[in-house]
Amino acid sequence: MLVQITGALRNLVNDEDSYARVCKTKVIPKLLSVLDLFRGHKELMLNVSRILSKVSMDSDCSKAIIGTDKLVFLNGLITEFQTYTAFVVRIAFVLANLTTYFDEAREQLGTAAEIRRILHVSIVYFDREEAGAEQQVSVGGNIEDTLVKLIRLVANICTDEQYIEAVIEGCGKDLICQFMVKMISALERKKIPSSEEFILNAVSCATNMLFFDTPASTDLFSDALRVRIFRAVKLFTVETSNEEL
């Protein structure tokens, strides 16, 4: 029955006029409870993730999601079900939306443990993307799309020095450097006509991280990596008229 109910609700939230009713009826906490009670039920998880991804584009609904204090729970699901790409891409989208506009969302996810989870899952998807590129086969749009959401999430959290410091103190520089190497390697393979959103988010993320690469941080990145970042980004600034780049 819950599959049918969440399926119907998923269709209803395609209409932006429904967002206010979703908040008023306090459906959002119940949806998160469904994810908790029926974790592993893929159809239910997908339906709920689709609903949340839609309503997370609305300010009031976003506040309702944040108000459940369940962002750490959602982040944990990304790790637990990291091979379920259709689910991961939508929950990463939700978390990226929330951390774009709300300090409280960044605070909930701004611990070393939570950022480490995001970085680890991102690296898994970078490896999948790289394996497809090396074999010259398509890994599917969902892999790149998932990376776009995860990179955007990392970029959002990296807007505040305290969260970067938490990662360095909690898990060292190695994981951050590994993430950056993987991201720049992927960036070097991309072309603007087919991957502009990926490029835009990767450049934004690299820029945010480089802001904290100072002597005070005991040099977050090596000289060789800084040169790679510069060369990768430089190519796109002359290839596009997109002012965001």
C-alpha positions, -999 to +999 in steps of 0.1 A: +000+000+000+028+024+009+043+019-026+010+031-042+006+060-017+041+073-022+038+068-060+007+089-060+023+116-039+053+115-062+030+124-091+013+151-071+045+170-062+052+175-099+029+204-094+046+232-075+013+244-061+013+212-040+044+221-020+024+243+005+000+214+012+029+190+017+043+213+044+009+219+060+000+182+063+035+175+077+041+147+053+078+152+052+087+137+087+065+107+078+084+102+045+117+101+064+102+076+088+092+054+059+129+055+047+140+044+082+114+017+087+116+003+052+153+008+044+163-017+017+129-016+000+141-002-033+108+009-048+097+027-016+131+043-013+130+055-049+095+070-045+104+089-013+137+101-028+118+114-058+093+133-036+121+148-015+141+159-045+111+177-058+100+195-026+136+204-017+134+231-044+109+249-022+121+270+007+094+260+032+097+223+023+135+226+026+131+241+061+107+212+070+133+186+059+160+204+079+137+206+109+135+168+111+172+168+121+175+138+097+202+150+073+228+128+089+204+099+085+200+107+048+238+110+044+241+076+060+217+061+035+239+075+006+268+055+021+247+024+029+231+022-005+259+038-026+254+012-054+218+022-058+225+051-082+189+062-088+185+067-050+219+083-044+216+109-071+182+121-057+193+122-020+225+139-030+204+165-049+183+171-018+213+176+004+230+198-022+199+220-024+196+223+014+233+231+019+232+258-008+208+281+011+207+270+047+234+273+074+216+248+096+219+222+068+257+228+066+259+226+103+242+192+104+265+178+078+297+198+086+314+172+109+344+152+099+325+119+099+297+132+076+321+149+052+342+118+051+312+098+041+304+122+012+340+122+000+342+083+001+310+079-019+322+106-044+354+087-049+335+055-056+316+073-083+347+089-097+362+054-100+331+041-118+332+071-142+370+066-148+365+029-155+339+037-181+362+063-197+391+039-199+370+011-215+355+037-238+320+027-229+292+048-216+286+044-178+253+061-181+242+097-175+233+089-140+269+084-130+280+118-141+247+133-128+253+118-094+289+132-094+275+166-102+252+165-071+280+151-048+305+177-060+280+204-055+273+191-020+311+191-012+314+226-027+286+239-005+301+225+027+335+238+018+323+274+019+330+275+056+365+271+071+354+253+102+341+224+082+374+220+062+393+222+095+370+195+109+379+172+080+416+178+083+415+172+120+392+142+117+407+124+088+437+143+076+445+158+043+449+126+023+412+120+017+407+156+006+437+153-018+424+120-031+390+136-038+406+165-056+429+143-077+399+122-088+378+153-096+405+170-116+412+137-135+375+136-144+375+173-153+404+168-177+383+143-196+352+165-199+341+187-228+318+217-223+291+207-249+283+175-231+294+181-195+290+218-188+271+213-155+298+189-143+326+213-153+308+242-136+304+224-103+339+209-103+354+243-109+333+258-081+343+230-058+380+233-066+379+271-061+363+267-027+388+241-016+418+262-029+407+291-007+418+270+023+451+258+007+473+282+026+505+279+047+483+280+078+467+248+066+502+233+062+496+233+024+465+213+016+477+204-019+510+198-035+526+221-061+520+194-088+483+192-080+479+229-079+494+231-114+470+203-126+441+222-112+452+255-129+457+238-163+424+220-162+404+251-152+423+274-176+412+254-207+375+260-199+378+297-194+388+302-230+363+277-244+331+292-230+313+325-226+296+312-194+303+339-169+299+314-140+331+297-152 
